Each structure stands twice: as C-alpha cells, then as structure tokens.
C-alpha cells in the first residue's frame, strides 16, 4: 500500500468540515448533513495512532453567517479555522461534503495556502449522498490551486498511509496508493493513480469518531436532513455503502457503484454504543439504499427489539421502496422504532423513468404506503423536476401521481430541480453556471428555471390543498410545528426557513 505508519503517533493531522452553504437562502439548500465520512476518516486516522483534531465549522458556530455574493456560509470563518490548527500540524484533510458546500471548501483551502503555506492539503469526497460530486471529474480545477492531493472514494484505509507520505514528501511511495490525484512537478500536470478499491468488509471499520466533533451545534440548530425533535440528540447512521442502480441523474454510479453491507449485529452494536455512551436516542439512516436486502433490514429491526433499545430511527434519504418485500418488514421496522420513511418515485411519467434509467413499481409502492400510513410511519415521496427531455405531459402525470399519493396517506413530498452534478451521466446535458456550488436543488442559472420552479411551486400548492382533505394529519402537523417536535421534513423546513433568515439577519447586522 505504500508508507509505513510506525511513527504516526508523532504526527498531527486536522480534519476540516466546511461551512454549510445556502444558495440565496433557498430552503432546498443549506441542509446540515452531519459529516459521517469525516467522522469515519477521523476514527480511522486515530486508530492508526495519528493525533487527530477536528474543526467542524457548522457544529462549532452554526449561528455565524457570512454572505459572499449569493452564497450564505453558516459556520466558522477562515481566520478562526486557521488559528485553531496547531502550529506543528503539517497536514489537513478538507471534506468535500456536498456540491453546494464546495465554495466554502475552496475558500478555506485558499486561506490556508496564503497563511499556512507549509501545510499539505488533502481533499476527500462524500460518497454517501446524491448531492455530492465526483472529485475525479474536477480534480484538475482544484489541484494545485487549492489542494495538494485529492483522495477519491472511501478514504479510511488509504488515508492512513497517504497522510504519512504527504507529510514526509515521499512522492514515490505516494504513487503506489490507489485512487488519488496529485500534482506532478516534473510533468507539470495532475496525475491520477489507478482506480481506488472499495472495502467489502465494512464491519472492520471503527465506529465514527463523533467524540471529536462539537455536536451541540447540530442539535441546537433544530433542523437537519431528517426531521428532528426539540432537545433530542441524533446522529446519522450508515448501515451500508454504495448503490447497485444506475440512475442517469445521480453521481453514485460514478463514485460508489457497488452495494456493500454491514452485518445487522455490527449496526446494532453501533446504535447501542452511542445510545449508552452519548445518550443518542434518534438515528438517521443515511445510506443511499439501506433496504435492498429485505432479510437484513428485518434482522436489524429484530435485534433492536431483542436488545430493548429505546430509540427511534428514520430512513433519511429516498430509498428504493420496491426492495421492501412485504408489509411484515414494515411492521418489524415500526416495532423497532422506525418513525419516518423516505422513498423516491422521482416522477409520475414512465417515459421520464426510462430517461432516468430508473424502475419504480407504483402498485407495490402504493400498497406499502397505505400500510405505513396505517401503522404510523410518516412518509416522504421525493420527485425531480426539469430532467432533460421532460415535457408538460410528464409533469401532468407527476401531478396525477402526487394526487394519488395524498389520498393513499403520504405525509409530505419533496421536489428538487435537476442539476448536472459532476460525475453523473447527465452532467453534460446543461451548462450556464459560473461556480459548481450553484449546482443546488434550485439552479437559478438554468434558462428554464422560472418555468420549472413554477411547476414545482404549483405541485406544492396542489399537495397542500389536497392535504386539507386530511384534517387529522393537518392538526397533527400544526401541533408538531408549534412544539418543534418535527415528524416530517416539511414541518421542519418551515422552522428552518424562518431560522436561517433570522440568523443571517442578526449575524450580518452585527458586523455591519
């Protein structure tokens, strides 16, 4: 693999998580995804005897807001970040969490280049969310201006060796490490080593080092990726990695194409560890597709019940609902504490599903949705508007399906607008943006944005109008909003909409 880590106990490294970035304070941006890959990286480096420090901008000062152009940064400023890096630290890993946050990542690196030029900078990517991006696709834009090295894929095992090689400038040994990019001074170009491997034994990876993070910022913010309740401690949970599907709008086929799992026992051990040692009672399952194995999800549920773990858990990202084979599985999930289930029809149009290269079984999904409504699991259906090739007939079919879902009992919908994420198959289908961080769920640079956003807003209006036929649900949601005990993302989004504007106003006024 390359370098030895016999001397790593003397080496200090810092892991930096950039600010959460909101584009124009749009409610579809500025989502504080808890940095699970950064926590795994920190844990792996610590296990290899490095002295690890974490600087998480949002977690440490989420209420501080800075505006640059149309971007709002929630978190520490670059001067404070630099001051918190120890003087004898020679290496930092900077997290590329989402495409929206990339502007923060770049500005941090730029500031470090000027004020701490002796520090080596390694970028690493988030392979577990659909609004991440492929570092490989844009590495030449980032190296050497912003970083020395980029590490693609899962960073844990390779980062241990790469860190010492980078600190000691052992270029020849670094060339042996798979899945990285760096600037070759002799060739005057960015060099890519051979394709990175994927770890198939996820149980061997140590639990994420959340003890190195200031989690209070995430808990005090009271908005997250999954719905959260007031005064409840929550954490993300990865029960698997990768995705076996090949949706053309998604970056996962490029950066995380193979589904690999942790055993049910290992997953429940992690739940119990953080519940017992840190008082975590709410877990947000953030896999791309946690439910692919019906047997495994049943096993996890049964073990939670058998261990009498008093917790709640939620499927935060839109999983593939067809992989849930029966109502029995959903009942087991509910009995073990599952309270929220997000799934992704994407569209009501079969023609568009073909363009997306995605299968969706409406009949099966509808049946399971009715059952979740019956047993009390709150549900979210996710849609994408503006996929290249979409027409008004496709949109009418989506509106029809949204109508159907409301009458079946869906609790909320989410509609993002297609944006060409670097690494996705459809990434070359649109252009016109100035900075990659403009590739948000509300890409205002699109020439047809006004029309597509009109359709999105009309869909939401239709949804809320139809929800009035479900007065019990409406009353329940009003009570949840008033108590700040959010059971759906929509309930939380209203609070978030008000909170981020208030934070931005106060923070910017205090410095004017």
N, C-alpha and C positions, 0 to 999 in steps of 0.2 A: 504493500500500500504506500510505502514511502518512508516518512520520518518516524523515528522512534519518539516515544513520549516519556522516556525515563527521567527527564529533567523538568517536566512540565509543572511540578509543584512550585517552581520558582517563577513561573510565567503568569503575568496578569493579562486577562482579556476582559473587554467590556462588550456587552450586548446592548445595542440601542434599538428601541422600538419608536418609530417616528410618531409625530402628532397625528391625531385623527383629522382628516381634511374634509371639509364640507364645501362643495362647489355651489357658490351662490346661496348658501343656507337652504338648499333644496332638501326636503325631508327624505328623499330617496338616497341622499349621500350623508357622509358624516356618521356612519354606523361604527361604533366602537367594538369591532371584532376583537375579542380577547386574544392576545398573541400566542396561540398554542404552539406554533412551530418554534417561536423564540424561546418559550419555556422548555420545550424538549431539547433545543440546542444547548441552553444553559445547563440543563441537567446532565447532558452527555459530556460537555466540557468539564464540568465539576467532577464527574465520575473518573475522568482521565487526569484528575489532580491539578487542573488549572485553577488559578484563583479568579473566580468569575464575579463580575459585578454587572447588574442590570440597570439600565436607565430607560424607564418606560415613560415617555413624555405625557401621554394621556393619564395614565394611572397616578402619576406624581403631581400633576397640576392641571386637571381637566377643565377647571373653570377659567384658565387663562386663554384668551383668544387673541390671535393676531391676524390681520387681514392683509393679504398681498394680492393685488389685482382682484379677481373674482373668487379667490380661494380664502377660506377661513381655517386657521390652524388652531386646534384645541390641544393645548399641552405646553410643555416647557419650551422656552426659546433656545436658540442655538448657543448663545453665550453661556447660559446656565448649564446646558448639556456638557459643553467643553470644560467648564470649571469643575464638573463632577467626575470627570475622568482623571484618575490618579496620574501623577506626574511620571511614574515609572511604568505606566501602561503603554505598550507599543503596538497593540492590535485591537481593533474594534470590528465587531460584526454588526452590520446595519440591516435591519429587517425590511424587506420589500413586501409589506403586508397586503396591500391592495393597489390597484392601478390608480385609484383616487389619491392615495397617500404618497405616490411616487414623488410628487413635487416636494413634499416635506423631507423625504429620504435624500433627494438631491441637494437641497439647501443645507441639510446637516453635514453632508459629505463635503460640500463646497466650503463651509465654515471651518471644518476640521483641516482641510487642505491648507488653508491660509494660516490658521492659528496653532495647529499642532501638526506641522508637516512631517514630523518624524513617525507619526502613527500610520500603520498599514491599515487599509480599509477593505473589508470583505463584505460583499453583498450576498444575502441569501433570500430565497423566494418562499412564498407561501403556496404550497401545493394543495391546500385543502379548502379552497373556496373558489367559486365560479367567477368572482370579480378580482381574482389575482391576474397574473400575466406571466408570460414566458420570459425569463431573464435572458435566455439564449437569443431570443429574437431581437432584443435591443441592447445586448451587451456592448456592442461597438459604439453605441450612443453614450454609454456610461463609463467605459474604460478607455483611456486612463484619466479622463477629466474628473470623475467623481470617485472612482474606486480603483484599487489595485487588482482585485480579484473578484469574480462572481462565481458562486457555487450553485449549481442547478440541482433541482430535485430535493430529496430528503437530506438535510445537512448533517445529521447527528454523527454518524460514524466517520465520515470523511473529514469533517471539520476538526476532529481531534488531531489528525495528522497534518492537515493543512495549516492549522494555527502555528505549530512549531516551525514548519517550513517557511511560512511567511515571516515570522519574527526573526528567524535566523538567516533569511535570504538564501535559502537552499533551493535555488531555481531548478537544478537538475532533478532533485527528489520530488519537487512540486509537480514536475511534468508527468510523474507516474500516477498522480491522483486523478481518478476519473471524474468527468462531469464538471470541470471548472473552465473558466476563461480568464486569461491574464494578458498583460501587455508584454510583448517580447521586444526588448530594446534593440536587439540585433536586427530583427526582421522589420522593426517599426510597424508592427501590426498586432491586433488582438488574436491570440492563439486559443483554440479550443482543444481540450484533450478529448479522449474517446468518451462515448456516451456513458452517463452515470448509471450505476446499478441501483436496484431497488431492494430494500431489506424485506425479506419474506418471513422473518421471524420477529414480529413486532412485540412479542412478549418479552424479548430480551432488552428492549429499550427501557431505561429507567423512567419512572413517572416524571411528568413535567415539574420543573423546579419553581413552583408558584411561590415558595417561601422567599425567593429572591426579588419578587415583584411587590410593588405597592398596590394591592388590590382594592384598597379603600376608594380610590378614585373611580373605579368601575362600579362599585357598589353604591357610592354616594351619587353618582350621575343619575341612577334610576332609569336608564334606558340602555338597551343592549341589542344584540342580534335577535335573541329570543325574548319573549315577554318576561318581565321580572316583577317581583313584588317588593313593596317597601320593607326595608330592614332585613331582606333575605340575602344571604351570602350564596353566590352562584359561581360556577366555573364551567368552562367548556369541557367536553369530553370527546375524544376521538376513539371510537371502538374499532375503526377500520381505516384503511387508506386507499385512495385510488378509486377509479370508476371504470367499469368494463364497457361502457357505452360510448358512442362516437358522435355526439350531437355537434353539428357544424358551428353553432353559435358559441360553443364552450371551449375554454382553454384546457380543460382537463385531459382530453385525448393527447395533447402535446406534452404536458408536464407530469401527468400522473395517470397513465393509461391502464394500469393493472390493479384490480381489486385484491387487497390483501387484508387479512383479519387478525385481530387479537382474539384469544380464546375468551369465552364467557367468564371463566374464572379470573383471568387477568383484569378484565374490565371491572368486575365487581370488587376485586381487591383494591383497585384504584378508588372506586367510589367510597369504599369503606375507609380507606386510608385518609382521604381528605375530609370525610364526614367526622371521623373520630379525632383527627389531629387539628383540624382547622375550622370545624363547625360548619362545613359546607352542606347545605340541605337541598340545593337545586342544581341540577346538572343539565347543560345544554349540549346535546349530542350534535356535533358539528361535522360529522362525516359527510362526504359527498353523497354516498348511498349506504346508509347503515343497515338497511333492511333486505339486502339482496339475498341473504340466507335466512329463510323463514325459521329454520331449526335453530340457528344461532340466536336470533332475537328472542325466540321463546326461551332458550336456555338462560340468557341474561335476565329475562323477566323472572323466571322461576328462582334463580339464585338470589335476586334481590329480595324476593318474598321469603325464601328459606332462611336468609340471614337477618330477617326482620329489620331491614334498613329503612328507617323512616325518612324517605327522601321523595322529591319529585324530579321528573326528568322530561325533557322536551326534545323533539326532533326539529332542530332549528332550521336546517336547510331543506329545500324541496326534494325529498327522497322520491324514489320511483315506487309509487303506491302499488303497482301490479305485483311487486315482489312479496307483498304481504299476501299469503295464500288463502287465509281464512279469517272469519270473524273470531275464531278461537284465539288466534295470535293477538288480535287487538284487545280482547278481553284480558289476556295474560299481561299485556303491556299496561293496561289501565290498572289492574290489580297491584302492579309493582310500582305505580306512581307516575306513569306517563300521563301528562295533562295536556299536551299540545303536539299536533302532528301537521307538518308542512309537506305538501306534495305539489307537483308541477305538471299540470296539463299543458302549459305554455300557450295553447291556442285551442279554439274550437274547430279549426279547419284541418281536415285530413290532408289537404294539398300542402298546407304550410308545414305540417308534421313531416312530410316527405322531404321538403327542403331542409328542415332541421335534422333530418336523419334520426328522428325520434319516434318510437312507438308509444302509444298511450291507449290503454284499454278502458274506454269510457264506462262500459257496462260494469266491469269489475270495480272500478274506482267509485262509481255511484253507489254500488252495494255496500262497500266498506265505509263510505262517507255516512250513509244512513246509520250504520251500526255505531260509528264513533259518536255521532250526534246522540244516539240513544244512551250510550254508556258514559257520556260526559267528557270525552276527549275533545278539546277545542281544535278546530281545523282551519288551515290556511291553504288556499289554492293560488299558485303563482303562474302568472302569464307574462309573455314577452310581446311587446308591440313593435312594429317597424322592422321586422326581419326582412331583408332584401327579397323582393318578389311578392310581398303582402299587398293585397288589394282590398277594396271595401267589401267585397263578398266574404272574404276571410274574416274581416272584422265583424261583420254581421253574425257570422257563425260563432265567433267568440262571445259576442253579446248574448246570443241564444244560450250558449253553454253556461255562462255566468248566471243567467236567469234560472236555468235548471239546477245549478249547484245551490243557489239560495233556497229553493224550495226543498232540496234534499237536506238542508241544515248546515251548510258551510258557514263558518263564523266570520271569515274575512277573506279578502282577496288581496293580492299584490300584483301590480303591473309595472314592470320595468320597460325601458325602451332600449332596443338593440343598439349596442355599440361595438365597434370592431376591436376586441381585445387582442393584443399581440400574442400570436400562438394559436388562436382559433382558426378553423378552416375558412370562416367567412371574414377574416380580419382584413383582407384586401378589398372587400366589397364596398367600403365607404372611405372617404377622405374629407379633409376640410378642417380638422382640429389643429391647434397650434402646439399644445402640450399634451402628453399622454394622460395626465391627470384629468383632462377634460373628457376622458372616456368613461364617464359615470353613467348611472342609470337614467340620467336626464341630459343627454348630449345636445346641448343647445346650439352647437355649431352645425348640426345637421340642417341642410336646406329645407327639409320637410318636417322639421321639429314642431312647428306650430300646428300642423295638421295632425301629426301623430300624438302630440300632447293633448290636443282637443279630443281625440278618440280616447286616450287614457282617462282624462277627466270625465268624459261622458260615461265611461264604463264605471267609474267610481260613483258617479251620481245615480246611475241605474242601480248599482248594488245597494247603496244606502236607501234608495226609495223602496226597493223590494224588501229590505230588512224590516221596514215598518210593518210588514205583514207578520212579523215575528216579535210581538211586543215583549214577551218574556226575555228573549235574548237582548233586546234593546235596553230594558230596565236593568238587566244583569250587567251589561257593559257600562251603563251610566254609573252604577254603583262601584264598579271596578276602577273607573277613571277617577271618581271622587276620592276613593280610598288609596289611590296609587298602588293598587294590587292588581297589576295588569295580567289578564289571561290571554290576550291576543296582542299581536304586534300593532294592529290598528289603534287599539286603546292606548298603547304606549307611544305611538307615533304622534298623537295629538299632544301629549305631555312633552315629548321631545321637541316638537315644532315650537312650542312656547318657550321651553327651557333654553334651547340653543340660541334663540334670538335674544333672550334676556341676558344670557352670559356674554354674548357678543357685544350687546349694547353697553353693559356695565364695564366690561374689560376695555373696550376701545375708548369709552368716555374717560376712564381713569387715567389713560395715557395721553389724552389729547390736551 
